[in-house]
Amino acid sequence: MMRLTMAFWVMACAAFTVVAADKDAVWGKKLDGAVASLRALKAEVKPGEAMEFELRVKNVSGDKVRSLTGRGGERMSPCTWKFQFGEWTWEPPGLSYAMVPLKRGETVGVRCLVAPKREELNAEQRRRFLPAKFRHRKTGAELAHLPAGTYRVQGWSYNGRGRTKLWTNPIEIRIQGEKDGR
């Protein structure tokens, strides 16, 4: 008997580009001259609905710092970022990573989409997906979608120097429940 587990997918929704500084961005803690910011494009979703995030990394040091990327020509890649939803971790498969230098003050950004069903993605989104699953950090259990509730979400990526993690600022995501008119 074969057991099927529904996968969650990540993909890039926008070009991987150098982005303008955002005065309203909230940044995580500095690590090796870089800071990271996470923003949800929609803070409240229905169970199973796609969640889209914007990630930014900024060089705040006086020297060059490096950003991880997974594909040629990218300045930053969604495949290098993982997400914590409370006790749940969402981690796409790792590609072979490359280090991309960021100049002083330079900010790069990427959008990531966490979606429960490939069929719900448009053609452009399907072309760029990377499979991933939600996994409980303590039990290893997997779910088709996160249960209703409010989650503290943070993104993180390795900084390329050992196993040190560059964390974004925390944000809240609310997944509506049955009583919310799902």
Buried (B, 14 or more C-beta within 10 A) or exposed (E): EEEEEBBBBBBBBEEBEEBEEBEEBEBBEEBBBBBBBBBBEEEEBBBBBBBBBBBBBBBBBEEEBBBBBBBEEBBBBBBBBBBBBBEBBBBBEEBEBBEBEBEEEBBBBBBBBBBBBBEEBEEEBBEBBBEBBBBEEEEEEBBBBBEBEEBEBBBBBBBBEEEEBBBBBBBEBBBBEEEEEE
